[in-house]
Amino acid sequence: MDDKNHDQPLTFREMLQSVLAAAFGVQSGKNRARDFSRGKPSHFIILGVLFTAIFVLVLYGLVNLILHFAGI
């Protein structure tokens, strides 16, 4: 990692990758250290809540779709 990138805040893409990796339990130690040194907790909390809400809505939609096709 470059020294010039060490002081810059995380990009949206980097934060999204970290949230997705953490959600599935595959976050690397290197990325976790980067997140703690360059990231803001509020950004991760907001992205985590949004990811969880979208995940729940997708699951709800899939269950309703399956139940619809099953005739229940």
C-alpha positions in Angstrom: 0.0 0.0 0.0 1.3 3.4 -0.9 2.0 6.0 1.8 -0.1 8.6 0.0 -3.1 6.3 0.2 -2.5 5.7 3.9 -3.8 9.1 4.8 -6.8 9.2 2.4 -10.2 8.1 3.5 -11.7 4.9 2.1 -13.5 5.1 -1.2 -17.1 4.0 -1.4 -16.0 0.9 -3.3 -13.5 -0.1 -0.6 -16.1 0.4 2.1 -18.7 -1.7 0.2 -16.2 -4.5 -0.4 -15.4 -4.5 3.4 -19.0 -4.6 4.4 -19.8 -7.4 2.0 -16.7 -9.4 3.0 -17.5 -8.9 6.7 -21.2 -9.9 6.1 -20.0 -13.2 4.7 -17.2 -13.7 7.2 -14.3 -13.6 4.8 -12.7 -10.2 5.6 -8.9 -10.3 5.4 -6.7 -9.1 8.2 -5.0 -6.6 5.8 -8.4 -5.0 4.8 -9.6 -5.0 8.4 -6.5 -3.1 9.5 -7.0 -0.7 6.6 -10.6 -0.2 7.6 -9.7 0.7 11.2 -7.0 3.1 10.2 -8.7 4.9 7.4 -12.4 4.3 7.7 -15.1 6.1 9.7 -17.3 3.9 11.9 -20.4 5.9 11.0 -19.9 5.1 7.3 -19.6 1.3 8.0 -22.7 1.4 10.3 -24.8 3.1 7.6 -23.6 0.7 4.9 -24.1 -2.3 7.2 -27.7 -1.3 8.0 -28.4 -0.6 4.3 -26.9 -4.0 3.3 -28.9 -5.8 5.9 -32.2 -4.1 4.9 -31.6 -4.9 1.2 -30.7 -8.5 2.1 -33.9 -9.0 4.1 -36.0 -7.4 1.4 -34.5 -9.6 -1.2 -35.1 -12.7 0.9 -38.7 -11.7 1.6 -39.2 -11.2 -2.1 -37.7 -14.5 -3.0 -39.9 -16.3 -0.4 -43.0 -14.6 -1.7 -42.1 -15.5 -5.3 -41.5 -19.1 -4.4 -44.8 -19.3 -2.4 -46.6 -17.7 -5.4 -45.3 -20.3 -7.8 -46.0 -23.1 -5.4 -49.6 -22.0 -5.2 -49.6 -21.4 -1.4 
